[in-house]
Amino acid sequence: MNSETKPVETELKLVLASQEADLAVVAYLGESGYTVEPLDPVRHVDTYLDTFDWLLLKNKLALRFRISDGTAMYTLKGIEPIEEGIAKRMETEVLLDEPIDAPLGFV
């Protein structure tokens, strides 16, 4: 068995009633002792990949190719249930030196 620690993503999923509701969430987090830094908007273009017979999904995996502000990466994630709005799952990211024309590597 491999003793190497595997990366785990913990993500809080929220459904907000309006775009203005994020200000209330940020204020509440600040009152609770968290630091929230303002960020510039980021544009993600995501492509999810799988085999024709959905082999990844059947094995509770998702493979995403993302271009984010000119940076390209593949992300392999485990699919786990979301409990009380919190998603915890295995996640492995592979950054690419530059974006590619076709996420599968061929045209």
N, C-alpha and C positions, 0 to 999 in steps of 0.2 A: 504494500500500500504506500502511496506517495504521501510524505509528511508535509509537502509544500502547501501553504495556505492559499486557498482559491479566493479570488475577488468576489465579494458579495455586494450587490447594489441594494440599498434600502431607500425606498421612495415613498413619499406621502402623496397620495392621489386625492385631489380636491375637485369638487364641482362647484363653481361659483355662480351665484345668481346673476351677476353682471360684471362688466369689466371694472367697474369701480370697487367691487367687493375685494379685489386684491389689496387695496389700501388698508382695509380693516384687518385683513389677515397679516399684513406686514406690521401694522401697529400692535396687534396682539402678540406676535412673535417677539417684537421689541420689548413689550411689557413683561414677557416671560423670560427675558434674559438672553435671547438670541440676537445675533448681529446679522442684519440683512443689508447687503450692499447693493446700491442701484447698478444695474447693468444696461448696456445698450442692447437694443433688440438684435436677436440672432436669427438668421434664416437657415432652417434645416430643410434639406431635400432628402427624404428617406425612401429607400427601395427595399422591400422585404423579399428575401429569396428562399426558395424551397425546391424540392424535387417535384416532378410531375405527380407523384403519388403521395405528396405531403409527408414524406418520411421524417422531416425535422419536427413538424407540428405533432405528429403521432408519438414522437419521443420527447415531447414537452420542451422543444427547443425553438428558438427564433433566430434567424440570421438577418441582420440589417446592414445595408450599405448606406452610409450617410455622408453627404457633403454639407459641411457647416462652415459658412464664411470662407470657402476656398480650401478647407481642410477635409480630407477624405479618410474614412475609416470603416472597417468592418467591425460589427459587434455581434457576438454570440451570447444569447441570453437563455437562461432556463425559464420556463413558464411555470409559475407557481400561483396558488390562489392568493387573492388580495384579501387580507383580513383587517377589518375596521379601517379601511382606507390605506393600509400600509402594505406595500409590495416588497418582499425580500426575495432576491433571486441571484443565482450565479450569473456573473457577467464577465466576459473577456473581450477586450478591445484590441484591435490591431490597426495602428495608424499607418497610412500610406504616405510615401514621399510626396505624391502629387495625385490629384484626381485623375481617374481614368475614364475613357469614353464609355465603356460598357462594364458594369459592375461584375459581370461574370468573367471578364478577361478575354472575351472573344466577341466577334461581331457576326 
